[in-house]
Amino acid sequence: MTSTPQAARAPDLGDRVAVVTGASSGIGAATARLLAAQGFRVVCAARRAERVEALADEVGGVAVACDVTREEDVARLVRAAGDRVHVLVNNAGGALGLEPVAQADVELWQQMYETNVLGTLRVTKALLPALVAADGEGVVVNVGSIAGFLAYEGGHVGYCVLPDQRRRGHASEMLRQAVVLMRARGVERILVTCDDDNVASAGVIEACGGVYESTVEGRGGIPKRRYWIG
């Protein structure tokens, strides 16, 4: 790939190399741009070849069409990276199998595990010699998901009150405490949703600072009201 004017203005870090997986969009693409701006030669890896090639052209890097679940693709990534790698960002991954356990699709769970867990292992292991060869400067960054400790359904915060315990302030207190815990984890904006026809829950969310954003179709076609706190 040829260098762009942006890459030419970047600070000279010599032959420092950074590898970013899942680089075709989102966090991966933003990370690749940032590393290029800091002077790294960035190896951009992703399954979507056209997107990652466009990104590599933009930042003056190298594009590798790579599925981290395939040994041959990872081997090609290693060859493109070269003998020394200073930064590896394991960003490739995704969320599959969002249904409740009773309706879970095992194949989707296997696919997600193969990409998110074993893919991270496969790439890191393959690039480890190049990371070690970077004279003690090799860094590995693994990108995780907030979904690891927060529920998918509805939003970031979930709570439930038994029918005979409602109208006693329990819901408001649980949501208030959840917001405190989220703040402690560094979450600045919190998404909370409820069924569109659940007036009581909407009132609780609004009382806790929720600002209505929109109504969207949820699972099973049930409309959900989206609120942001913060």
Residue pairs with C-beta under 8 A, 6 or more apart in sequence:
1 56
1 57
1 60
1 61
1 62
1 63
2 57
2 60
3 60
4 57
4 58
4 59
4 60
6 36
6 37
6 58
6 59
6 60
7 36
7 59
7 60
7 61
8 60
10 36
10 37
10 38
10 39
11 38
11 39
12 39
13 38
13 39
13 40
15 41
15 84
16 39
16 40
16 41
16 86
16 87
17 40
17 41
17 42
17 43
17 81
17 82
17 84
17 85
17 86
17 87
17 130
18 32
18 35
18 40
18 41
18 42
18 43
18 85
18 86
18 87
18 88
18 89
19 42
19 43
19 45
19 77
19 81
19 85
19 87
19 88
19 89
19 123
19 127
20 28
20 31
20 32
20 35
20 42
20 43
20 44
20 45
20 89
20 91
21 28
21 45
21 46
21 66
21 68
21 77
21 89
21 90
21 91
21 92
21 119
21 123
22 28
22 45
22 46
22 91
22 92
22 93
22 143
23 29
23 31
23 32
23 44
23 45
23 46
23 52
23 55
23 91
24 44
24 46
24 47
24 48
24 51
24 52
24 55
25 46
25 48
25 51
27 91
27 143
28 44
28 46
28 89
28 91
28 92
28 143
29 55
31 89
31 91
32 42
32 44
32 55
32 59
32 61
33 55
33 58
33 59
35 42
35 87
35 89
36 42
36 59
36 60
36 61
37 59
40 86
40 87
41 61
41 62
42 56
42 59
42 61
42 62
43 61
43 62
43 64
43 77
43 80
43 81
44 52
44 55
44 56
44 59
44 61
44 62
44 63
44 64
45 52
45 63
45 64
45 65
45 66
45 68
45 77
45 92
46 52
46 65
46 66
46 92
47 65
47 66
47 67
48 65
49 63
49 65
52 63
52 64
52 65
53 63
55 61
55 63
56 62
56 63
57 63
62 80
64 73
64 76
64 77
64 80
65 73
66 73
66 74
66 76
66 77
67 73
68 74
68 92
68 115
68 119
68 120
68 122
68 123
69 114
69 115
69 118
69 119
69 122
71 122
74 122
74 123
74 126
75 126
77 123
77 126
77 127
78 126
78 127
78 130
81 127
81 130
82 130
83 130
83 133
84 130
84 133
84 134
85 127
85 130
85 131
85 133
85 134
85 138
86 131
86 134
86 137
86 138
86 139
87 138
87 139
87 141
88 123
88 124
88 127
88 131
88 138
88 139
88 140
88 141
89 141
89 143
90 119
90 120
90 123
90 124
90 140
90 141
90 142
90 143
91 143
92 115
92 119
92 120
92 123
93 112
93 115
93 116
93 119
93 120
93 143
93 145
94 112
94 115
94 116
95 112
95 145
95 147
95 152
96 108
96 109
96 111
96 112
97 104
97 105
97 108
97 109
97 112
98 152
99 105
120 142
124 140
130 138
131 138
131 139
131 140
132 138
146 156
146 187
150 156
150 157
151 157
151 158
153 219
154 192
154 193
154 194
154 218
154 224
155 190
155 191
155 192
155 193
155 226
155 227
156 182
156 187
156 190
156 191
156 192
157 175
157 178
157 179
157 182
157 190
157 191
157 192
159 171
159 174
159 175
159 178
161 170
161 171
161 174
166 200
171 200
171 201
171 204
172 204
172 207
172 208
175 192
175 204
175 205
175 208
176 208
178 190
179 190
179 208
179 209
179 229
179 230
182 190
187 230
188 230
189 228
189 229
189 230
190 228
190 229
190 230
191 226
191 227
191 228
192 205
192 210
192 227
192 228
192 229
193 218
193 224
193 225
193 226
193 227
194 201
194 202
194 205
194 224
194 225
194 227
195 201
195 218
195 222
195 223
195 224
195 225
196 215
196 222
196 223
196 224
196 225
197 223
198 225
202 225
202 227
205 227
205 229
206 212
206 227
208 229
209 229
209 230
210 227
210 228
210 229
211 227
211 228
211 229
212 225
212 226
212 227
213 226
213 227
213 228
214 225
214 226
215 223
215 224
215 225
215 226
216 223
216 224
216 226
217 223
217 224
218 224
